[in-house]
Amino acid sequence: MFADRAKIYVRSGKGGDGHVSFRHEKFVPAGGPDGGDGGKGGDVIFVVDEGLNTLVDFRNIRKYKAGDGEPGGKKNCRGKNGKNIVLKVPPGTIIKEADSGQIIIDMSGDNREVVLLKGGRGGCGNQHYATSTMQAPMYAQPGRPAKELNLLLELKVIADVGLVGLPNVGKSTFLARVTNAKPKIANYHFTTLNPNLGVVDLDETKGFVIADIPGLIEGASEGIGLGHEFLRHIERTKVIVHIVDAAGTEGRDPVADIHAVNKELYAYNPEIARKPQVIAANKIDVIFDREESSLNAIRQEFEPKGIPVYPISAVSGEGVRELLYHVHAMLEELGEEITVFEPEYNPDLLLLQDMDEPYTVEYDAENDEYVVEGPKIEKMLGYTNLESEKGFSFFQSFLKSSGILEKLEALGIEDGDTVRIYGHSFDYYK
């Protein structure tokens, strides 16, 4: 079974509580505190597994919890750390926060392993709180709480080339001819129910990966038919091979078909529609008079727009080699960089929101600016790259969720006023 979407719940481990105890040994009066620290909670870790190509395992098990840290013990014994939980996903999996749909991490490119949620820190035992005036502290620190998230996993396959076209134009036949893939082939619509992947091997040059996307129908971008379910799989592709039935064996106009599919691609995601495209005019083996066929109409319509047209027969193989070498040349020109989607949501925001460290928001009349300071703010800046658009967006979300913006407004801040945060100065605009 192919599954390219799954919704799951993950939770890191809670930190173990620190322990309160005192040494009670013969000949050691007033031995002092010896309560041990709690263990750290386990992390939630995602790892790319090249052997996987589906998210079906996450359809069967939907809740994943790391181990909690054990509490500390007497005689300075530290509690055991909680066990990490490692979740293996296929390359190309995008991990999103389920409620907002925002991207947390794209498991592609260099993102091979990521600690998504860190376990809670273990609490300190009472040995840490002994002072000259408090030699028998009865307090130990509780462990930090676990973090939890509802996630949406979405697989966008990593392929160099995407095959698109209306149903029954010969995409599966083409893929079976040029790659090692073995798609099901039959003469009815929507034979392909899964995005099939295949590797094209070319003589004396590097091959490439093709993804066969199930046949689109008009309205697919609005969720009609199966095509919409698989359009996400060509978002990473660099080149689109648009296969059309040039012979019109089902009585359709090939030019109108190409426009219909491109319209659906644009409606779903304009970036896809702008990708380099080449038209494979298929089924020329059943065209008796090529000079009078629709091949000329296809060329006249699309070649002036910079879209090359290659007549082919997926059945006989005619013209296929020329098409593949042209696609290879296009890929070489575009380079090898994989499309990796940028993060939009930072789970560390959960950690920062729960921090109980203090912060202050004050107006500095001498310098005519508002000053925000405190350990919580300093840690937030340590998590954040303010030079990036995503980092600055995270910074703004933090200011709002922590109540800092509300306090600034209560102090009377107005548009254009300056806010200083640990050496960074910002102009405030509501």
C-alpha positions as a printed NumPy array, in Angstrom:
array([[  0.   ,   0.   ,   0.   ],
       [  1.291,   3.442,  -0.93 ],
       [  0.742,   6.164,   1.67 ],
       [  2.093,   9.672,   1.248],
       [  0.33 ,  11.409,   4.158],
       [ -0.01 ,  10.569,   7.839],
       [ -1.041,  12.405,  10.984],
       [  0.747,  11.431,  14.191],
       [  1.279,  12.567,  17.776],
       [  4.787,  12.785,  19.255],
       [  5.929,  13.519,  22.782],
       [  9.408,  13.87 ,  24.218],
       [ 10.28 ,  12.505,  27.657],
       [  9.725,  14.386,  30.894],
       [ 12.811,  15.142,  32.963],
       [ 13.181,  13.152,  36.173],
       [ 12.639,  14.955,  39.474],
       [ 15.567,  15.792,  41.71 ],
       [ 15.726,  13.897,  45.02 ],
       [ 15.701,  15.121,  48.629],
       [ 17.799,  13.039,  51.006],
       [ 20.575,  13.351,  53.619],
       [ 23.574,  11.232,  54.526],
       [ 22.876,   8.957,  57.48 ],
       [ 26.092,   7.091,  58.199],
       [ 27.667,   5.923,  61.399],
       [ 30.224,   8.385,  62.746],
       [ 29.1  ,  11.046,  60.212],
       [ 26.808,  13.381,  62.143],
       [ 24.866,  15.903,  60.06 ],
       [ 26.144,  14.345,  56.85 ],
       [ 24.442,  16.939,  54.696],
       [ 22.244,  16.678,  51.599],
       [ 22.961,  13.911,  49.078],
       [ 19.892,  13.97 ,  46.836],
       [ 20.75 ,  13.066,  43.214],
       [ 19.654,  14.781,  40.004],
       [ 16.858,  13.485,  37.817],
       [ 17.643,  11.989,  34.413],
       [ 17.006,  13.822,  31.153],
       [ 13.876,  12.937,  29.198],
       [ 14.256,  11.178,  25.84 ],
       [ 14.304,  13.086,  22.545],
       [ 12.053,  12.607,  19.515],
       [ 14.401,  12.068,  16.566],
       [ 13.553,  11.755,  12.86 ],
       [ 16.   ,   9.951,  10.554],
       [ 15.946,   9.459,   6.773],
       [ 15.896,   5.803,   5.693],
       [ 16.753,   5.391,   2.004],
       [ 15.064,   1.981,   2.012],
       [ 11.616,   3.488,   2.637],
       [  9.343,   4.977,  -0.006],
       [  6.005,   5.216,   1.822],
       [  4.561,   6.458,   5.118],
       [  2.34 ,   3.415,   5.578],
       [  3.907,   2.472,   8.947],
       [  2.601,   5.726,  10.408],
       [ -0.929,   4.788,   9.373],
       [ -0.807,   1.813,  11.741],
       [  0.816,   3.483,  14.76 ],
       [ -0.113,   7.104,  15.397],
       [  1.296,   7.881,  18.862],
       [  5.014,   7.992,  19.63 ],
       [  6.461,   8.799,  23.058],
       [ 10.06 ,   8.991,  24.205],
       [ 10.973,   7.67 ,  27.659],
       [ 10.768,   9.831,  30.77 ],
       [ 13.893,  10.48 ,  32.82 ],
       [ 14.055,   8.616,  36.115],
       [ 14.082,  10.573,  39.386],
       [ 17.324,  11.024,  41.292],
       [ 18.153,   8.875,  44.313],
       [ 19.94 ,   9.082,  47.614],
       [ 23.737,   9.018,  47.87 ],
       [ 24.013,  11.442,  44.926],
       [ 22.648,   8.823,  42.522],
       [ 21.551,  10.377,  39.257],
       [ 18.401,   9.065,  37.582],
       [ 18.717,   7.249,  34.229],
       [ 18.021,   9.259,  31.11 ],
       [ 14.826,   8.472,  29.243],
       [ 15.138,   6.472,  26.034],
       [ 15.086,   8.429,  22.775],
       [ 12.53 ,   7.464,  20.165],
       [ 13.831,   7.339,  16.583],
       [ 11.303,   7.588,  13.741],
       [ 12.485,   6.552,  10.272],
       [ 10.972,   8.3  ,   7.259],
       [ 11.571,   8.095,   3.495],
       [ 13.677,  10.819,   1.855],
       [ 11.509,  13.732,   0.797],
       [  9.24 ,  13.622,   3.851],
       [  8.065,  17.031,   5.023],
       [  7.192,  17.31 ,   8.714],
       [  4.511,  19.905,   9.458],
       [  2.77 ,  21.203,  12.564],
       [ -0.684,  19.684,  12.098],
       [ -2.911,  22.57 ,  13.201],
       [ -1.227,  25.355,  11.224],
       [  0.131,  23.235,   8.356],
       [  3.461,  25.079,   8.695],
       [  6.675,  23.268,   7.761],
       [  8.944,  22.293,  10.652],
       [ 11.598,  20.457,   8.634],
       [ 11.995,  18.995,   5.145],
       [ 13.863,  15.682,   5.372],
       [ 15.719,  16.239,   2.107],
       [ 19.179,  17.329,   1.028],
       [ 21.487,  17.557,   4.054],
       [ 18.648,  17.053,   6.535],
       [ 19.327,  13.392,   7.3  ],
       [ 18.678,  13.42 ,  11.046],
       [ 16.938,  15.961,  13.253],
       [ 16.045,  16.156,  16.941],
       [ 12.507,  17.434,  16.583],
       [ 11.596,  17.615,  20.277],
       [ 14.169,  17.636,  23.062],
       [ 13.447,  15.82 ,  26.281],
       [ 12.939,  17.764,  29.485],
       [ 15.995,  18.508,  31.599],
       [ 16.296,  16.538,  34.834],
       [ 15.73 ,  18.416,  38.076],
       [ 18.582,  19.139,  40.48 ],
       [ 18.742,  17.223,  43.755],
       [ 18.826,  19.021,  47.084],
       [ 22.643,  18.763,  47.231],
       [ 22.768,  21.748,  44.852],
       [ 20.863,  24.024,  47.224],
       [ 23.06 ,  23.787,  50.3  ],
       [ 24.51 ,  27.128,  51.395],
       [ 26.313,  28.431,  54.466],
       [ 22.972,  29.526,  55.886],
       [ 20.862,  26.661,  54.527],
       [ 22.788,  23.447,  55.228],
       [ 19.807,  21.1  ,  55.167],
       [ 17.712,  22.146,  52.17 ],
       [ 14.381,  20.302,  51.939],
       [ 13.881,  21.295,  48.311],
       [ 14.775,  19.593,  45.041],
       [ 13.963,  20.813,  41.567],
       [ 11.242,  19.011,  39.588],
       [ 12.131,  17.774,  36.099],
       [ 11.233,  19.919,  33.096],
       [  8.001,  18.922,  31.373],
       [  7.738,  16.906,  28.173],
       [  6.999,  18.595,  24.852],
       [  4.289,  17.32 ,  22.536],
       [  3.152,  18.036,  18.999],
       [  0.582,  16.822,  16.515],
       [  2.388,  16.374,  13.219],
       [  1.377,  16.006,   9.614],
       [  3.873,  13.939,   7.607],
       [  3.735,  14.531,   3.87 ],
       [  5.88 ,  12.752,   1.302],
       [  6.958,  14.728,  -1.749],
       [  9.057,  12.297,  -3.749],
       [ 12.516,  13.362,  -4.891],
       [ 12.708,  12.973,  -8.656],
       [ 14.487,  14.945, -11.362],
       [ 11.677,  14.643, -13.903],
       [  7.906,  14.535, -13.517],
       [  5.645,  12.914, -16.095],
       [  2.273,  14.585, -16.501],
       [ -0.61 ,  14.144, -18.898],
       [ -4.269,  13.261, -19.064],
       [ -5.341,   9.652, -18.384],
       [ -4.493,   6.956, -20.914],
       [ -1.875,   8.923, -22.894],
       [  0.845,   6.294, -22.353],
       [  2.799,   7.589, -19.359],
       [  3.038,   4.2  , -17.658],
       [  4.069,   2.558, -20.938],
       [  6.748,   5.223, -21.406],
       [  8.043,   4.773, -17.842],
       [  8.2  ,   0.993, -18.237],
       [ 10.203,   1.372, -21.463],
       [ 12.806,   3.861, -20.233],
       [ 13.303,   2.743, -16.61 ],
       [ 13.393,  -0.289, -14.356],
       [  9.935,   0.534, -12.99 ],
       [  7.095,  -1.928, -13.539],
       [  3.869,   0.064, -13.398],
       [  0.517,  -1.603, -14.044],
       [ -0.616,  -0.873, -17.591],
       [ -4.114,  -1.227, -18.996],
       [ -6.418,   0.623, -21.363],
       [ -8.622,   2.423, -18.877],
       [ -8.44 ,   5.663, -16.979],
       [ -6.506,   5.959, -13.732],
       [ -4.626,   2.694, -14.094],
       [ -1.864,   4.397, -12.095],
       [ -2.935,   4.768,  -8.471],
       [  0.559,   5.407,  -7.078],
       [  3.307,   7.791,  -8.165],
       [  5.747,   5.365,  -9.777],
       [  9.473,   6.11 ,  -9.631],
       [ 12.028,   4.837, -12.116],
       [ 15.704,   5.431, -12.889],
       [ 16.769,   6.209, -16.46 ],
       [ 20.226,   4.841, -17.307],
       [ 21.923,   6.515, -20.28 ],
       [ 25.07 ,   5.347, -22.052],
       [ 28.26 ,   7.142, -20.998],
       [ 26.447,   9.718, -18.895],
       [ 24.675,  10.129, -15.591],
       [ 21.106,   8.861, -15.331],
       [ 18.142,  10.554, -13.653],
       [ 14.972,   9.728, -11.732],
       [ 11.491,  10.018, -13.245],
       [  8.215,  10.188, -11.293],
       [  5.05 ,   9.152, -13.11 ],
       [  2.199,  11.212, -11.657],
       [ -1.301,   9.675, -11.983],
       [ -3.427,  11.072, -14.798],
       [ -4.883,  14.497, -14.203],
       [ -8.418,  15.491, -15.055],
       [ -9.896,  18.946, -15.353],
       [-10.639,  20.187, -11.841],
       [ -7.814,  18.184, -10.259],
       [ -6.366,  21.326,  -8.668],
       [ -9.699,  21.74 ,  -6.841],
       [ -9.503,  18.222,  -5.453],
       [-11.531,  16.484,  -8.142],
       [-10.28 ,  13.02 ,  -9.073],
       [ -7.093,  11.322,  -7.97 ],
       [ -4.665,  13.685,  -9.671],
       [ -4.865,  16.264,  -6.884],
       [ -3.648,  13.685,  -4.357],
       [ -0.359,  13.289,  -6.218],
       [  0.389,  16.737,  -7.614],
       [  2.606,  17.396,  -4.581],
       [  5.061,  14.828,  -5.916],
       [  6.183,  17.032,  -8.807],
       [  6.868,  20.078,  -6.625],
       [ 10.538,  19.062,  -6.359],
       [ 11.069,  18.012,  -9.976],
       [ 13.295,  20.185, -12.146],
       [ 11.827,  19.296, -15.549],
       [  8.314,  18.281, -16.585],
       [  7.805,  15.865, -19.476],
       [  4.286,  16.426, -20.746],
       [  3.028,  13.325, -22.547],
       [  0.128,  13.774, -24.932],
       [ -1.765,  11.429, -27.247],
       [ -0.696,  13.002, -30.524],
       [ -2.771,  10.488, -32.507],
       [ -5.985,  11.508, -30.737],
       [ -6.967,   7.847, -30.313],
       [ -9.799,   8.839, -27.952],
       [-11.056,  11.615, -30.188],
       [ -9.481,  14.405, -28.134],
       [ -7.602,  17.472, -29.353],
       [ -3.927,  17.136, -28.196],
       [ -3.376,  20.904, -28.111],
       [ -6.448,  21.414, -25.915],
       [ -5.29 ,  18.541, -23.678],
       [ -1.904,  20.163, -23.08 ],
       [ -3.527,  23.483, -22.204],
       [ -5.968,  21.706, -19.848],
       [ -3.174,  19.986, -17.903],
       [ -1.058,  23.136, -17.713],
       [ -4.095,  25.002, -16.4  ],
       [ -4.432,  22.452, -13.574],
       [ -0.722,  22.677, -12.766],
       [ -0.927,  26.47 , -12.557],
       [ -4.062,  26.385, -10.4  ],
       [ -2.433,  23.951,  -7.965],
       [  0.898,  25.763,  -7.759],
       [  2.104,  28.406, -10.239],
       [  5.73 ,  27.477,  -9.458],
       [  5.127,  24.006, -10.94 ],
       [  3.65 ,  25.467, -14.123],
       [  6.76 ,  27.622, -14.56 ],
       [  9.171,  24.683, -14.502],
       [ 10.999,  23.852, -17.782],
       [  8.799,  21.612, -19.885],
       [  9.176,  19.34 , -22.897],
       [  6.302,  17.768, -24.809],
       [  6.43 ,  14.086, -25.719],
       [  3.952,  13.655, -28.582],
       [  3.181,   9.974, -28.043],
       [  1.532,   7.228, -30.146],
       [  3.072,   8.254, -33.461],
       [  3.157,   4.534, -34.315],
       [ -0.578,   4.731, -35.089],
       [ -0.369,   7.948, -37.133],
       [ -0.494,   7.102, -40.838],
       [  0.142,  10.564, -42.294],
       [  2.404,  12.542, -39.981],
       [  2.446,  15.586, -42.262],
       [ -1.317,  15.947, -41.952],
       [ -1.518,  14.898, -38.298],
       [ -1.89 ,  17.014, -35.16 ],
       [  1.903,  16.923, -34.692],
       [  2.233,  20.111, -36.738],
       [ -0.47 ,  21.83 , -34.676],
       [  1.315,  20.897, -31.438],
       [  4.629,  22.249, -32.752],
       [  3.093,  25.464, -34.075],
       [  1.363,  26.104, -30.743],
       [  4.178,  25.356, -28.298],
       [  7.609,  25.561, -29.951],
       [  7.347,  29.367, -30.443],
       [  6.855,  29.525, -26.638],
       [ 10.176,  27.759, -26.09 ],
       [  8.676,  24.329, -25.328],
       [ 10.331,  21.648, -27.5  ],
       [  8.164,  18.896, -29.003],
       [  9.489,  15.339, -29.477],
       [  7.393,  12.82 , -31.45 ],
       [  7.722,   9.402, -29.792],
       [  6.196,   5.97 , -29.583],
       [  6.324,   4.513, -26.082],
       [  5.343,   1.152, -27.587],
       [  7.997,   0.868, -30.332],
       [ 10.613,   3.143, -28.762],
       [ 10.821,   5.477, -31.745],
       [ 12.103,   8.935, -30.771],
       [ 12.492,   7.989, -27.094],
       [ 16.301,   8.065, -27.046],
       [ 16.411,  11.577, -28.512],
       [ 13.889,  12.777, -25.937],
       [ 15.853,  11.303, -23.004],
       [ 19.145,  12.871, -24.068],
       [ 17.431,  16.238, -24.469],
       [ 15.971,  15.942, -20.941],
       [ 19.422,  14.976, -19.627],
       [ 20.9  ,  18.115, -21.209],
       [ 18.197,  20.234, -19.561],
       [ 19.004,  18.707, -16.164],
       [ 22.733,  19.298, -16.621],
       [ 22.041,  22.952, -17.325],
       [ 19.834,  23.283, -14.233],
       [ 22.372,  21.694, -11.864],
       [ 22.028,  19.075,  -9.138],
       [ 20.586,  21.101,  -6.27 ],
       [ 17.486,  19.531,  -4.706],
       [ 14.487,  21.676,  -3.823],
       [ 14.324,  21.792,  -0.009],
       [ 11.34 ,  23.587,   1.501],
       [ 12.151,  26.229,   4.116],
       [ 11.027,  25.815,   7.75 ],
       [  8.038,  27.912,   8.839],
       [  7.501,  26.651,  12.397],
       [ 10.048,  26.239,  15.171],
       [  9.22 ,  23.67 ,  17.908],
       [ 11.701,  25.461,  20.189],
       [  8.994,  28.103,  20.516],
       [  7.205,  25.583,  22.775],
       [ 10.276,  25.475,  25.005],
       [ 10.593,  29.244,  25.138],
       [  6.91 ,  29.736,  25.929],
       [  7.188,  27.412,  28.928],
       [ 10.368,  28.96 ,  30.319],
       [  9.791,  30.486,  33.733],
       [ 12.85 ,  32.737,  33.584],
       [ 12.021,  36.411,  34.168],
       [ 12.257,  39.294,  31.731],
       [ 11.666,  43.039,  31.941],
       [ 10.086,  45.555,  29.584],
       [ 10.967,  49.173,  30.449],
       [ 11.12 ,  52.627,  28.925],
       [ 14.561,  54.302,  28.961],
       [ 13.722,  58.025,  29.006],
       [ 17.358,  59.103,  28.697],
       [ 17.861,  57.311,  25.365],
       [ 14.179,  57.533,  24.364],
       [ 13.87 ,  53.822,  23.698],
       [ 12.165,  50.745,  25.081],
       [ 14.393,  48.046,  26.558],
       [ 13.56 ,  44.335,  26.764],
       [ 15.944,  42.171,  28.8  ],
       [ 16.13 ,  38.979,  30.85 ],
       [ 17.379,  35.36 ,  30.705],
       [ 14.342,  34.237,  28.701],
       [ 14.995,  36.869,  26.033],
       [ 18.698,  36.034,  25.898],
       [ 17.938,  32.344,  25.345],
       [ 15.433,  33.2  ,  22.612],
       [ 18.09 ,  35.149,  20.727],
       [ 20.409,  32.153,  21.062],
       [ 17.825,  30.022,  19.25 ],
       [ 17.136,  32.537,  16.505],
       [ 18.921,  33.706,  13.361],
       [ 17.54 ,  37.237,  12.963],
       [ 19.278,  37.585,   9.587],
       [ 16.898,  35.073,   7.96 ],
       [ 13.284,  35.788,   7.077],
       [ 12.091,  32.652,   8.886],
       [ 14.167,  33.461,  11.955],
       [ 12.811,  36.986,  12.152],
       [  9.253,  35.652,  11.788],
       [  9.941,  33.273,  14.69 ],
       [ 11.281,  36.235,  16.699],
       [  8.082,  38.217,  16.083],
       [  5.903,  35.245,  17.07 ],
       [  7.873,  34.911,  20.295],
       [  7.402,  38.587,  21.188],
       [  3.665,  38.241,  20.677],
       [  3.159,  34.886,  22.413],
       [  5.274,  35.907,  25.416],
       [  3.183,  39.027,  26.041],
       [  6.087,  41.389,  25.317],
       [  4.232,  43.323,  22.61 ],
       [  1.283,  43.742,  24.97 ],
       [  3.575,  45.183,  27.67 ],
       [  5.211,  47.562,  25.19 ],
       [  1.789,  48.85 ,  24.16 ],
       [  0.818,  49.254,  27.839],
       [  3.898,  51.484,  28.259],
       [  2.642,  53.689,  25.424],
       [  4.904,  52.644,  22.527],
       [  3.998,  54.185,  19.177],
       [  4.854,  53.511,  15.539],
       [  8.465,  54.423,  14.796],
       [  9.676,  54.131,  18.404],
       [ 12.887,  52.153,  19.05 ],
       [ 13.028,  48.846,  20.923],
       [ 16.442,  47.612,  22.138],
       [ 16.949,  43.911,  22.858],
       [ 20.485,  42.873,  23.874],
       [ 22.338,  45.008,  21.347],
       [ 19.679,  44.728,  18.628],
       [ 17.621,  47.827,  17.881],
       [ 14.271,  47.642,  16.075],
       [ 11.709,  50.183,  14.934],
       [  8.246,  49.331,  16.243],
       [  5.302,  49.257,  13.847],
       [  1.963,  47.767,  14.787]])
